[in-house]
Amino acid sequence: MGSTERIRNVARRVAKWSRAGHQMVVVPSAMSGETNRLLALAKELAPVRPSDDYSRELDMLAATGEQASSALLAIALQAEGIESVSYAGWQVPIRTNSAYTKARIESIDDVRVRGDLQAGRAVIVTGFQGS
């Protein structure tokens, strides 16, 4: 998903399957190069990881790339005529452990997502996010 054209291509594929009657949950990654760009900015500001708080902030920073991609994909799907909604991990909610930069999913409350699917929406959920 490195460009708007690639996002459109993903949207067209999801739209094709959605129109065929499939319920779709899509978890896109950040746009190509975005995570590396953001982490390079952090490294420029603090070349050495001073604490666990720093790792927490790296997670916060890296997650923004997935959030942008999710919203852009939902917009592209809407332009294709497909009802869609994007969610950050905390909005689903996806619960993780507290291992910053390498957290593992502990649970996913699927009620909201299932409701959207039943209403005919494609659901876009950010990767790399949880609470």
N, C-alpha and C positions, 0 to 999 in steps of 0.2 A: 504494500500500500504506500509506495513511495511518491505518488503524484495524484492529482485529481483524476487523471485518466485511469489510473489503476484502481482508484476507489470506485469510479463509474463502472469499470469492468467487474469488480466484485459485486457491486449493486445489481448489475444485469444478471449475474449468475444466481444471486440470491432471489431476485425477482422471478426468474425462470422457475425455480423450484417452488417458490411461494405460489405462483399462479397454477402450478401443477397440483396444488392442494397440500403441500408439505408445510408443517409447522417449523419455523426456522428460529434457532438461537445461534447468533454469530458472535464470536469472541475475536475481534481483530487485534493485531499488534499495532504498535506505534508506526508512524510513517518511517520509511527507510532512512536510517541515519539519525533519526530524532533522539533516540535514547542515548546514543554515543555523544551527540552534540550537548545534550543536557548534562551528562555525567562529566564531560570535559570541562564545562563551566564550573561545576562543583570542585573538580580537582584543581582548577586554576585558583579558586578562592581558598582552598584548604588542601594542599598536596598530601598531607598525612591525615589519616582518619583519627581524630582526637578522642572519640568516645562512641558509645552506643547511640547517643543522641544524633551524632553525625549519620550513622547508618539509617536511623529513622528518617532523617531528612532526605537521604538519598532515595529511599522508597517513595517518599512524598513527591520528590522531583521526577523520578522515573515514571511514576504513574500518570503524570500529566500527558505524556505522549499517547498512551492508550485511550485516555479520555477524549482527546481531540479526534483521534481516528474513529472512535465509536460515534461521536456526534456527527462527524462528516459522513460516515456511512449511512446513518439514519437519514440525513438530509438527502443523500443521493438516492436512497430507496424511495423516499417520498416523491422525489422528482420522477421516479420510474412508475409512480402510481401505487406504490406499496405502502400501506400503513405500517409505520415502524416507530419504535421508541428505543432510546439508549439509556442505559443505567450504569452508574459507577458501582463498584463492588459493594459499597456500604448501602446502596439503595436497594439491592436485591433482598436481603443482605447475604453476603458471603462472609463467613467467620473463619479467621485464620488463627494460627498460634502467633506468638509475638517474636518470632525469630526474624528480625529485620534483615532485609535483602535476600532471605531464603525461607520465607514463611510457607507453611503448608496449610491447605484448606482443611478445616475441621468440620464445617457444615455449610449447607446452602439452604436457605429458606426459599423454596420454589413457588410459594403461593402467588406472589406478584407476577412472576414470569409466566406461570401457567394461566393466570387470568388474562394476560395480554395475548398469549397464544390462542386461547379459546375465543377471544374477540377478533381474531384474524390478523393480529399484528406480527410483524417480524421483530424479534427482540435482539438488541445489540447490547452485549455486556462487556465492560472493560476487562481486559486481562490484567494481571499484575496488581490487582486491587482487592482488598478485603478489609475487614475490621476485626 
